[in-house]
Amino acid sequence: MAGLSSEDRAFIAQAVAYLEHPRWLSRASDVVGQPAERLVAALPKRGQQFVQRAVQKSMQGALAIALTSLAQTPPKDGSAQSIQAATFGHGMAHTVAAAATGFAGGLFGLAGLPVELPVTTAIMLRSIAAIARDFGADLADPAVQLECLQVLALGGRMPAPIDAELEGAAVEFSGTESAYYTTRLGLSLALRSAAAFVGGRTAANLAETLAHGTAPALLRVATLIGARFGIVVSEKAMVQALPLVGAGAGAALNAAFTEHFNTVARLHFGLRRMERVHGEAAVRLAYGEALTRGQRSPV
């Protein structure tokens, strides 16, 4: 098995730079023309339960899509960087579609979130699945279908442990904690349990099970991923609810939101492809080295 090339290591360094410090708020800042972090911090806490209900609804729909309607087509050949470049075409198509739903969100602000978010999440999930396929993931595998959903948990700042079951999942490299690998490890047990439940069941059976809420393993995954996805959605909703944001800015915000998760998907599935080729240990070692270098570099 050949070792990691310089191109592979450059991709890993790119992944570290983005996955450890997700750029969603900086993308939002470019749209609204001022630091989104400050805008979010200045807003009151009201509306959080409203946002979480919208997130829950969108996660239920996304879970159904992930397990019943993602189709497999041939993957692309080449290095992670060349495949990443090839994914931008269909990723842009999904981004444009999401921008259309964001137009309505900009018109109605926070009130439009329960209608807009499930549609946007469904569009993003199909874009993520297309990216996963291009990097060689088998969309017929329930574990991969759920991994597409997992990307929604990888796009936000790492919060304090949300669930006691996830405590102790922190992954460190030379004393530097990795938010990306910590989230992956923290969700791994729940994802394995859900994939085992899905195995052997038909799409129709899964749809019925999800509709009746009789699949604790799947609901557990949706809850854990939704808790992390909800952090980013809350930021999006708060910025989009500002008086200065209209329909046009709402469309641009949704486009930025979707392209953020496209970026996370490209980097995640690029790393997963390398892990299949070179072994997870080799990739994690290179990731840790890049993470440590980044921590030591001046800002």
C-alpha positions as CSV (number, residue, x, y, z in Angstrom):
1,M,0.0,0.0,0.0
2,A,1.6,3.3,-1.1
3,G,2.1,6.1,1.4
4,L,0.3,9.4,1.4
5,S,1.4,11.7,-1.4
6,S,2.2,15.4,-1.1
7,E,-1.2,16.1,-2.8
8,D,-2.9,13.9,-0.2
9,R,-1.2,15.8,2.6
10,A,-2.2,19.1,1.1
11,F,-5.8,17.9,1.1
12,I,-5.5,16.8,4.7
13,A,-4.1,20.2,5.7
14,Q,-7.1,21.9,3.9
15,A,-9.5,19.6,5.8
16,V,-7.9,20.4,9.1
17,A,-8.1,24.2,8.4
18,Y,-11.9,24.0,7.6
19,L,-13.2,21.1,9.7
20,E,-11.6,22.3,13.0
21,H,-12.8,25.9,12.4
22,P,-16.0,25.7,10.4
23,R,-16.5,28.9,8.3
24,W,-20.3,29.2,8.2
25,L,-20.4,32.4,10.2
26,S,-17.7,34.0,8.0
27,R,-19.8,33.1,5.0
28,A,-22.8,34.7,6.6
29,S,-20.8,37.8,7.4
30,D,-19.9,38.2,3.7
31,V,-23.7,38.3,2.9
32,V,-24.9,40.7,5.6
33,G,-21.8,42.9,5.4
34,Q,-20.9,42.8,9.1
35,P,-19.5,40.3,11.6
36,A,-22.2,37.6,12.0
37,E,-20.8,36.5,15.3
38,R,-21.5,39.9,16.8
39,L,-25.0,39.9,15.4
40,V,-25.8,36.5,16.7
41,A,-24.4,37.3,20.2
42,A,-26.5,40.5,20.3
43,L,-29.8,38.8,19.7
44,P,-32.0,37.5,22.6
45,K,-32.5,33.8,23.3
46,R,-36.2,33.7,22.4
47,G,-37.2,31.5,19.6
48,Q,-34.8,28.6,20.4
49,Q,-37.6,26.1,21.0
50,F,-39.1,27.3,17.7
51,V,-35.8,26.7,15.9
52,Q,-35.4,23.3,17.5
53,R,-38.9,22.1,16.4
54,A,-38.0,23.1,12.9
55,V,-34.7,21.2,13.1
56,Q,-36.5,18.1,14.5
57,K,-38.9,18.2,11.6
58,S,-36.1,18.6,9.0
59,M,-34.1,15.8,10.6
60,Q,-37.0,13.4,10.4
61,G,-37.4,14.2,6.7
62,A,-33.7,13.9,6.1
63,L,-33.5,10.6,7.8
64,A,-36.3,9.2,5.6
65,I,-34.6,10.5,2.5
66,A,-31.2,9.1,3.5
67,L,-32.6,5.6,4.1
68,T,-35.2,5.3,1.3
69,S,-34.2,7.3,-1.8
70,L,-30.5,7.8,-2.2
71,A,-29.4,6.2,-5.5
72,Q,-26.0,4.8,-6.3
73,T,-24.2,5.8,-9.5
74,P,-20.5,5.1,-10.4
75,P,-17.9,7.0,-8.4
76,K,-15.2,9.2,-10.0
77,D,-11.6,8.2,-10.3
78,G,-8.5,10.3,-9.3
79,S,-7.0,11.9,-6.2
80,A,-9.1,13.4,-3.4
81,Q,-8.2,16.9,-4.7
82,S,-9.2,16.1,-8.3
83,I,-12.4,14.5,-7.2
84,Q,-13.1,17.5,-5.0
85,A,-12.8,19.8,-8.0
86,A,-15.2,17.6,-10.0
87,T,-17.9,17.8,-7.4
88,F,-18.4,21.6,-7.7
89,G,-20.7,21.3,-10.7
90,H,-23.5,19.4,-9.2
91,G,-22.8,21.0,-5.8
92,M,-23.5,24.4,-7.4
93,A,-26.8,23.1,-8.8
94,H,-28.0,22.1,-5.3
95,T,-26.8,25.4,-4.0
96,V,-28.9,27.3,-6.5
97,A,-31.9,25.2,-5.6
98,A,-31.4,26.0,-1.9
99,A,-31.0,29.7,-2.7
100,A,-34.6,29.6,-4.1
101,T,-35.9,28.3,-0.8
102,G,-33.9,30.9,1.1
103,F,-35.6,33.7,-0.9
104,A,-38.9,32.7,0.9
105,G,-37.0,32.5,4.2
106,G,-35.8,36.1,3.6
107,L,-39.4,37.3,3.1
108,F,-40.8,35.7,6.2
109,G,-37.7,35.6,8.5
110,L,-37.9,33.3,11.5
111,A,-41.6,32.5,10.8
112,G,-40.7,30.9,7.5
113,L,-38.1,28.5,9.0
114,P,-40.5,25.5,9.6
115,V,-41.3,25.5,5.9
116,E,-38.0,26.5,4.5
117,L,-35.6,24.4,6.6
118,P,-36.9,20.9,5.7
119,V,-36.7,21.7,2.0
120,T,-33.2,23.1,2.3
121,T,-32.1,20.2,4.4
122,A,-33.4,17.7,1.8
123,I,-31.6,19.6,-1.0
124,M,-28.4,19.6,1.1
125,L,-28.6,15.9,1.8
126,R,-28.9,15.0,-1.9
127,S,-25.9,17.2,-2.6
128,I,-23.9,15.5,0.2
129,A,-24.9,12.1,-1.2
130,A,-23.7,13.0,-4.7
131,I,-20.4,14.1,-3.2
132,A,-20.1,10.9,-1.2
133,R,-20.8,8.9,-4.3
134,D,-18.1,10.8,-6.2
135,F,-15.5,9.9,-3.6
136,G,-16.4,6.2,-3.9
137,A,-18.8,5.7,-1.1
138,D,-21.5,3.0,-1.7
139,L,-24.9,4.6,-1.3
140,A,-26.5,1.2,-1.1
141,D,-24.8,0.7,2.3
142,P,-27.0,1.8,5.2
143,A,-23.9,2.9,7.1
144,V,-23.0,5.3,4.2
145,Q,-26.6,6.6,4.0
146,L,-26.4,7.5,7.6
147,E,-22.9,8.9,7.2
148,C,-24.3,11.4,4.7
149,L,-26.7,12.5,7.5
150,Q,-23.7,12.7,9.9
151,V,-22.1,15.5,7.7
152,L,-24.8,17.8,9.2
153,A,-23.2,17.3,12.6
154,L,-19.7,18.1,11.4
155,G,-20.4,21.6,10.2
156,G,-20.6,23.6,13.4
157,R,-18.4,24.6,16.3
158,M,-17.9,21.8,18.8
159,P,-20.2,22.4,21.8
160,A,-19.8,21.0,25.3
161,P,-20.9,17.4,25.4
162,I,-24.7,17.4,24.7
163,D,-25.2,13.9,25.9
164,A,-23.6,11.8,28.7
165,E,-23.1,9.0,26.3
166,L,-20.8,11.2,24.2
167,E,-18.6,12.3,27.1
168,G,-15.1,11.0,27.0
169,A,-15.1,10.9,23.2
170,A,-12.6,13.7,22.8
171,V,-9.7,12.8,20.4
172,E,-6.4,14.6,20.9
173,F,-3.3,14.7,18.8
174,S,-0.2,15.8,20.8
175,G,-2.4,17.6,23.3
176,T,-4.5,19.3,20.7
177,E,-8.2,18.2,20.6
178,S,-9.8,17.5,17.3
179,A,-13.4,18.7,17.0
180,Y,-13.9,16.7,13.8
181,Y,-12.6,13.3,15.0
182,T,-14.3,13.9,18.4
183,T,-17.7,14.3,16.7
184,R,-17.1,11.3,14.5
185,L,-16.1,9.1,17.5
186,G,-19.0,10.4,19.6
187,L,-21.6,9.5,17.0
188,S,-20.0,6.2,15.8
189,L,-21.8,3.8,18.2
190,A,-25.2,5.3,17.5
191,L,-24.5,5.2,13.8
192,R,-23.5,1.5,13.9
193,S,-26.6,0.6,15.9
194,A,-28.8,2.4,13.4
195,A,-27.1,0.8,10.4
196,A,-27.6,-2.6,12.0
197,F,-31.3,-1.9,12.5
198,V,-31.6,-0.8,8.8
199,G,-29.9,-3.8,7.4
200,G,-32.2,-6.1,5.5
201,R,-35.3,-3.9,5.8
202,T,-37.0,-2.6,2.6
203,A,-37.4,1.1,1.9
204,A,-41.2,0.8,2.4
205,N,-40.7,-0.9,5.8
206,L,-38.3,1.8,6.9
207,A,-40.6,4.5,5.7
208,E,-43.5,3.0,7.8
209,T,-41.2,2.6,10.8
210,L,-40.0,6.2,10.6
211,A,-43.6,7.4,10.2
212,H,-44.7,5.6,13.3
213,G,-41.6,6.5,15.4
214,T,-40.9,2.9,16.2
215,A,-37.2,2.8,15.5
216,P,-35.4,4.0,18.7
217,A,-31.9,3.5,17.1
218,L,-32.8,5.7,14.1
219,L,-34.5,8.3,16.3
220,R,-31.4,8.4,18.5
221,V,-29.2,9.2,15.5
222,A,-31.6,11.9,14.4
223,T,-31.6,13.4,17.9
224,L,-27.8,13.4,18.3
225,I,-27.1,14.8,14.8
226,G,-30.0,17.3,15.1
227,A,-28.5,18.7,18.3
228,R,-25.3,19.6,16.5
229,F,-27.0,20.7,13.3
230,G,-29.3,22.8,15.4
231,I,-26.4,25.0,16.5
232,V,-25.7,26.0,12.9
233,V,-29.4,26.4,12.1
234,S,-29.8,28.7,15.1
235,E,-27.1,30.9,13.8
236,K,-28.6,30.9,10.4
237,A,-32.1,31.7,11.7
238,M,-30.8,34.5,13.9
239,V,-28.9,36.2,11.1
240,Q,-31.8,35.7,8.6
241,A,-34.3,37.2,11.1
242,L,-32.5,40.5,11.2
243,P,-34.4,43.5,9.8
244,L,-31.6,44.2,7.3
245,V,-32.1,40.7,5.7
246,G,-34.6,40.6,2.9
247,A,-35.5,38.0,0.3
248,G,-32.4,38.6,-1.8
249,A,-30.1,38.3,1.2
250,G,-32.1,35.3,2.4
251,A,-31.4,33.5,-0.9
252,A,-27.7,34.4,-0.6
253,L,-27.6,33.2,3.0
254,N,-29.1,29.8,2.0
255,A,-26.6,29.5,-0.8
256,A,-23.8,30.1,1.7
257,F,-25.4,27.7,4.1
258,T,-25.6,24.9,1.5
259,E,-22.2,25.5,0.1
260,H,-20.7,25.3,3.6
261,F,-22.1,21.8,4.1
262,N,-21.0,20.9,0.6
263,T,-17.5,21.9,1.6
264,V,-17.7,19.8,4.8
265,A,-18.9,16.8,2.7
266,R,-16.1,17.1,0.2
267,L,-13.5,17.2,3.0
268,H,-15.1,14.5,5.1
269,F,-15.6,12.0,2.2
270,G,-12.2,12.9,0.8
271,L,-10.6,11.8,4.2
272,R,-12.8,8.7,4.3
273,R,-11.6,7.8,0.8
274,M,-8.0,8.1,1.9
275,E,-8.8,6.0,5.0
276,R,-10.0,3.2,2.7
277,V,-6.9,3.4,0.5
278,H,-4.2,4.1,3.0
279,G,-5.7,2.9,6.3
280,E,-7.4,5.0,9.0
281,A,-4.3,5.0,11.2
282,A,-2.1,6.6,8.5
283,V,-4.7,9.3,7.7
284,R,-5.3,10.1,11.4
285,L,-1.5,10.4,11.9
286,A,-1.2,12.9,9.0
287,Y,-4.3,14.7,10.2
288,G,-2.8,15.0,13.7
289,E,0.5,16.3,12.4
290,A,-1.4,18.9,10.3
291,L,-3.5,19.9,13.3
292,T,-0.5,20.3,15.5
293,R,1.3,22.4,12.9
294,G,-1.7,24.6,12.6
295,Q,-1.9,25.2,16.4
296,R,1.8,26.1,16.4
297,S,1.5,28.5,13.5
298,P,1.0,32.2,14.2
299,V,-2.5,33.4,13.4
